[in-house]
Amino acid sequence: DVKVTQSSRYLVKRTGEKVFLECVQDMDHENMFWYRQDPGLGLRLIYFSYDVKMKEKGDIPEGYSVSREKKERFSLILESASTNQTSMYLCASSLGRPSPRRQPQHFGDGTRLSIL
Amino acid sequence: DQQVKQNSPSLSVQEGRISILNCDYTNSMFDYFLWYKKYPAEGPTFLISISSIKDKNEDGRFTVFLNKSAKHLSLHIVPSQPGDSAVYFCAARIQGAQKLVFGQGTRLTINP
């Protein structure tokens, strides 16, 4: 069965800290994604990667960076955490190009991050 | 610029009746549409999808309808069950791209 694992369910950090969110998938998927979910705004894409060491900006990349050193692992980095980055963060993965039309993104259970 | 919109933040339906969730989009380059369901403290799970070349796709109690001329899709759940209470996200994929664009979500509550 498909499995996307996010390292922490809940995380509390302080303003200005460097924060790492980790995501691992066991499906040998090429694509990996980081979203944040906020009330009334839905899921917004922060960054995605379609191959090792490849990354592309999503819709809201400011204040974030990512790292993909291995195919199964995709890390989201908050360079200097701020209170407006308090949110639910969701990682997802999917098969890469050429992607069968019926292959959706598979999500982890999320990390609820609070920045104090 | 919200390319995928779910204009109803919440919906309440009696158990056994039909639930209809709506989604509007603006980008004509979307070629594939999906619905995800999300329970609290869990990640979204894929529910059903439809290609832009079709106007209907059915899977058990779930049916998705696509009206391309109106740039509108809807998810019908019949009959609605208490376990259907969740947040539903509509998503769309631009032709040739790998990423999805999500709507804001609609919280569905099924009342006994």
Boltz contact constraints between the chains, C-beta under 6 A:
constraints:
  - contact:
      token1: [A, 31]
      token2: [B, 98]
      max_distance: 6.0
  - contact:
      token1: [A, 40]
      token2: [B, 104]
      max_distance: 6.0
  - contact:
      token1: [A, 42]
      token2: [B, 102]
      max_distance: 6.0
  - contact:
      token1: [A, 42]
      token2: [B, 103]
      max_distance: 6.0
  - contact:
      token1: [A, 42]
      token2: [B, 104]
      max_distance: 6.0
  - contact:
      token1: [A, 42]
      token2: [B, 105]
      max_distance: 6.0
  - contact:
      token1: [A, 43]
      token2: [B, 102]
      max_distance: 6.0
  - contact:
      token1: [A, 45]
      token2: [B, 99]
      max_distance: 6.0
  - contact:
      token1: [A, 48]
      token2: [B, 99]
      max_distance: 6.0
  - contact:
      token1: [A, 50]
      token2: [B, 98]
      max_distance: 6.0
  - contact:
      token1: [A, 90]
      token2: [B, 43]
      max_distance: 6.0
  - contact:
      token1: [A, 101]
      token2: [B, 32]
      max_distance: 6.0
  - contact:
      token1: [A, 104]
      token2: [B, 34]
      max_distance: 6.0
  - contact:
      token1: [A, 104]
      token2: [B, 46]
      max_distance: 6.0
  - contact:
      token1: [A, 107]
      token2: [B, 43]
      max_distance: 6.0
  - contact:
      token1: [A, 107]
      token2: [B, 44]
      max_distance: 6.0
  - contact:
      token1: [A, 108]
      token2: [B, 43]
      max_distance: 6.0
  - contact:
      token1: [A, 109]
      token2: [B, 42]
      max_distance: 6.0
  - contact:
      token1: [A, 109]
      token2: [B, 43]
      max_distance: 6.0
  - contact:
      token1: [A, 110]
      token2: [B, 43]
      max_distance: 6.0
